[in-house]
Amino acid sequence: MKIGLYPGTFDPLTNGHLDIIVRSSKLCDKLIVAVAKNTSKNPLFSIDKRIKLINEAINANNVDNNLIYAEAFDNLLIDFAKTNEVSIIIRGLRVVSDFDYEFQMAGMNKRLNTDIETIFLMASETNQFIASRFVKEVASLGGDVSSFVPDNVNNEIIKKFNLIK
């Protein structure tokens, strides 16, 4: 069984993330969406809430959730991958500047475990500009982010920022 791993903070999950989840699920038999706890980034949502939102969005998009699920991790990604018998790590690229960081990370991961490959998926043209940090900023200033995130995430953002629909 080819197990894929799509890691990130997903705070919040965006339509760009969801697009990568759906597309990468076609490349493996099982996909783990690895949600980094990473409290140093001052997350908008708790780790449990992010996992719940991801699983809800997967279900809402009729993706086979027996083969895709979200799970938290707070250790070295390559160790998490090895523990879960992962053979490929999937990384999404939005812009050219993403590639520099991701390329270096892939090199480090390959050195740490030569059995795990990293695959890069380009963001779909409609999602290339979407970044979680921009979604949070726009929402915090009262802006409408409904076209950038799944419906369930938008509803939680509205609650979080006390926005009126």
URPEVEN-V242423 format. One record per backbone hydrogen bond with DSSP energy under -1.0 kcal/mol. NH is the residue of the N-H (numbers start at 1). CO is the residue of the C=O. If there is no record, write none. Layout:
BEGIN
nh=NH co=CO
nh=NH co=CO
END
This chain:
BEGIN
nh=4 co=30
nh=5 co=88
nh=6 co=32
nh=8 co=34
nh=15 co=148
nh=18 co=14
nh=19 co=15
nh=20 co=16
nh=21 co=17
nh=22 co=18
nh=23 co=19
nh=24 co=20
nh=25 co=21
nh=26 co=23
nh=27 co=24
nh=29 co=2
nh=30 co=2
nh=31 co=67
nh=32 co=4
nh=33 co=69
nh=34 co=6
nh=35 co=71
nh=36 co=8
nh=37 co=73
nh=41 co=38
nh=42 co=39
nh=50 co=46
nh=51 co=47
nh=52 co=48
nh=53 co=49
nh=54 co=50
nh=55 co=51
nh=56 co=52
nh=57 co=53
nh=58 co=54
nh=59 co=55
nh=60 co=56
nh=61 co=57
nh=62 co=59
nh=63 co=58
nh=67 co=64
nh=69 co=31
nh=71 co=33
nh=73 co=35
nh=80 co=76
nh=81 co=77
nh=82 co=78
nh=83 co=79
nh=84 co=80
nh=85 co=82
nh=86 co=81
nh=87 co=3
nh=88 co=3
nh=89 co=117
nh=90 co=5
nh=91 co=119
nh=93 co=121
nh=98 co=95
nh=102 co=98
nh=103 co=99
nh=104 co=100
nh=105 co=101
nh=106 co=102
nh=107 co=103
nh=108 co=104
nh=109 co=105
nh=110 co=106
nh=111 co=107
nh=112 co=108
nh=113 co=109
nh=116 co=113
nh=117 co=87
nh=119 co=89
nh=121 co=91
nh=123 co=93
nh=127 co=124
nh=130 co=127
nh=135 co=131
nh=136 co=132
nh=137 co=133
nh=138 co=134
nh=139 co=135
nh=140 co=136
nh=141 co=137
nh=142 co=139
nh=143 co=138
nh=148 co=145
nh=154 co=150
nh=155 co=151
nh=156 co=152
nh=157 co=153
nh=158 co=154
nh=159 co=155
nh=160 co=156
nh=161 co=157
nh=163 co=158
END
